[in-house]
Amino acid sequence: MAERITREDALTREGFRHACHIMLYGDSSAKLFGKIPIKHIVLMQMRFDGLLGFPGGLVSPSKETLEAGLSRELHEEVGVAVPVGVDDHISSCLSQSPSSPRLITHFYIKKMTEPELKEIERAAVTTATDHGLEVMGMVRVPLYFLKNGGGLPYFLSHSFICNSRAQLLSALLHCRLLSQGELEKAVRQAEQMRRTHSDDPH
């Protein structure tokens, strides 16, 4: 578990790197197969290393504000200038990962309209400088449950970068996109899939 600290505390610490990431989401009236309500669009991305994560990256608080740095990273990764404010900040955490020592991760959430999110998806492919390089593509998080663990449980069984899986789960609860019970069910099924997959000799 990453240790949570305040944004202000994070900015006073010396010798740390800072990474800012954001969950862009919105409501949707679409239906899967014409019958299963999508309800919400939540954007993540497939990274160059094959891991799932949120848009964003390293920023330098000595040269720019966290929010300005995040906006700059977003423009490179999704091809659209998305304004980010302090009000969008959700959490700051000290990384506990041995692979990322002395790193502070800042997480933001911003609600947008469905047309705005679709424009980001289009721009991420057509105009973003990082498309096909640092970012392999945007993905939507399936927030529904299908038979045999399809949907969110299967999605959560994939590999995520750093603490982005925990950030996703806490954000879904924070924004009330799913209930505590639904999230616990999804995590439980995802862990069962991981165990089954690791036990499979093939």
Buried (B, 14 or more C-beta within 10 A) or exposed (E): EBEEBEBEEBBEEEEBBBBBBBBBBBBBEEEEEEEBEBBBBBBBBBBEEEBBBBBBBEBEBEEEBBBBBBBBBBBBBBBBEBEBEEEBBBBBBBBEEEEBEEBBBBBBBBBBEBEBBBBBBBBBBEEBEBBEEBBBEBBBBBBBBBEEBEBBBBBBBBEBBBBBBBBBBBBBBBBEBBEEEBBEBBBEBBEEBBEEEEEEEE
